[in-house]
Amino acid sequence: MAYSTVAAVKRVLQMEATDETHDTEIDECITSADALVDGLLKKVNLTVPDSVPQTVADASAHFAAWLFKDRRGPEAADVFWDQAHKFLDIYIESEEETSFVVGTGDS
């Protein structure tokens, strides 16, 4: 299951929802973006739960937008990379806080 959707990536890219010209490419970017999310989370011993949190879905959509834009010229892509990391960082921080709270109550 993908963490984001073609429609979500189109919203990030400010593309017309009805324009299907790049749907296949965007879908491929989502696959790569999700692998990137998985790899970054693995570095901190986290995974994405079955019910994908909104921050992870947003990170995936922004990473996919970054990949899509980067193919056309990296100068316009960095903003999507930065936003994706902000969303993913919030998810990681919230999971670490939850883990800490749960772990401290088991004495």
Disulfide bonds with the S-S distance in Angstrom:
none
